Amino acid sequence: MRVGEEYRGLISDGFLTFKPSRSILYNDTLRFTSSDKNIVSVNSRGYLAANSVGTAKITVEARDGSGVKFSFKVKVIEAQKAK
């Protein structure tokens, strides 16, 4: 991602791919957290926003008490300058 970009879609760490259905997202059955909101923030629907350069870990966790969770790293780089 680049600073200032927002993203929602397939999330992959190279081994696992996560794409929650709309019904799961709108039933609040998942919790999304960022290890550093200053770098990458994530809202309750899984939308990512790149805030500053760096790397942060995003964790998606089931709220049903099963302990199921999925984490991945997001690297944010400088935004491209207009030509």
JOSULHU-V797857 format. One record per backbone hydrogen bond with DSSP energy under -1.0 kcal/mol. CO is the residue of the C=O (numbers start at 1). NH is the residue of the N-H. E is the energy in kcal/mol with one decimal. If there is no record, write none. Layout:
{{CO;NH;E} {CO;NH;E}}
This chain:
{{1;77;-2.4} {2;5;-2.5} {5;50;-2.8} {7;48;-3.1} {11;18;-3.4} {16;13;-1.7} {18;11;-2.1} {21;25;-2.1} {22;26;-2.6} {24;29;-1.6} {25;28;-1.0} {29;63;-2.6} {31;61;-2.6} {33;59;-2.6} {36;39;-1.6} {36;40;-2.2} {39;51;-3.3} {39;52;-1.3} {41;49;-2.3} {43;46;-1.8} {47;43;-1.7} {48;7;-2.4} {49;41;-2.3} {50;4;-2.5} {54;76;-3.5} {56;74;-2.8} {57;35;-2.3} {58;72;-2.1} {59;33;-2.2} {60;70;-2.4} {61;31;-2.7} {68;62;-2.7} {70;60;-3.1} {72;58;-3.0} {74;56;-2.1} {76;54;-1.9} {77;3;-2.2}}
